Amino acid sequence: NGCSPCAHDPVCDGTISDVRDVVQTINVAFRGQTPMVDADCPRERTDVDCNGFTDILDVVKVVYVAFRAGNPAVEFCNPCP
């Protein structure tokens, strides 16, 4: 589908949804940090629900996957349609 390996990894450290990804998502959603975008994926890495921006719903989904054993294939959309 053309997605980079960082499509669902906000800090691109090779681990999907860990504490660093939660912090990155919070920083984008609430602290005005510039979101990272992959060249081959038009959406922000932290926009895991693909609604066009990073918000509290993205934070909740990343936390759920990181700390509650949620499945990223179910919780995260495909950012490269």
C-alpha positions as CSV (number, residue, x, y, z in Angstrom):
1,N,0.0,0.0,0.0
2,G,3.0,2.3,-0.1
3,C,3.1,3.1,3.6
4,S,6.4,3.7,5.3
5,P,7.3,1.7,8.4
6,C,6.6,4.8,10.4
7,A,3.0,5.2,9.4
8,H,1.7,4.3,12.8
9,D,4.8,5.1,14.8
10,P,4.7,8.8,15.7
11,V,8.4,8.9,16.8
12,C,9.5,6.3,14.2
13,D,11.5,4.2,16.7
14,G,10.3,0.9,15.4
15,T,7.9,0.2,18.2
16,I,4.2,0.9,17.5
17,S,2.5,2.6,20.4
18,D,4.8,2.9,23.3
19,V,5.2,5.7,25.8
20,R,7.3,7.8,23.4
21,D,4.4,7.6,20.9
22,V,1.9,8.7,23.5
23,V,4.1,11.7,24.4
24,Q,4.5,12.6,20.7
25,T,0.7,12.4,20.1
26,I,0.0,14.6,23.2
27,N,2.6,17.1,22.1
28,V,1.0,17.5,18.7
29,A,-2.6,17.5,20.0
30,F,-2.1,19.8,23.0
31,R,1.2,21.6,22.8
32,G,1.3,22.8,19.2
33,Q,4.2,20.6,18.2
34,T,4.5,20.3,14.4
35,P,3.4,16.8,13.4
36,M,5.6,14.5,11.4
37,V,4.4,13.4,8.0
38,D,5.9,10.7,5.9
39,A,6.7,11.6,2.3
40,D,4.5,8.7,0.9
41,C,1.7,9.1,3.4
42,P,-0.3,12.4,3.3
43,R,-1.5,12.2,6.9
44,E,0.2,13.1,10.2
45,R,1.8,10.0,11.9
46,T,-0.2,11.0,15.1
47,D,-3.5,11.1,13.2
48,V,-4.2,7.4,13.9
49,D,-7.9,7.7,13.3
50,C,-7.4,9.6,10.0
51,N,-9.9,12.3,10.6
52,G,-7.5,15.0,9.3
53,F,-5.8,16.2,12.5
54,T,-4.4,15.0,15.8
55,D,-6.7,15.3,18.8
56,I,-7.8,13.7,22.0
57,L,-9.3,10.7,20.2
58,D,-5.9,10.0,18.7
59,V,-4.3,10.2,22.1
60,V,-6.9,7.8,23.6
61,K,-6.3,5.3,20.8
62,V,-2.5,5.4,21.1
63,V,-2.7,5.0,24.9
64,Y,-5.1,2.1,24.4
65,V,-2.7,0.3,22.1
66,A,0.4,1.1,24.2
67,F,-0.9,0.3,27.6
68,R,-4.1,-1.8,27.3
69,A,-2.9,-4.3,24.6
70,G,-5.2,-2.8,22.0
71,N,-4.7,-4.0,18.4
72,P,-3.3,-1.2,16.2
73,A,-4.8,-2.9,13.1
74,V,-8.2,-2.3,14.7
75,E,-7.6,1.0,16.5
76,F,-5.6,2.8,13.8
77,C,-6.8,3.5,10.3
78,N,-4.7,2.9,7.3
79,P,-3.0,6.3,6.6
80,C,-2.2,5.4,3.0
81,P,-5.5,4.6,1.3
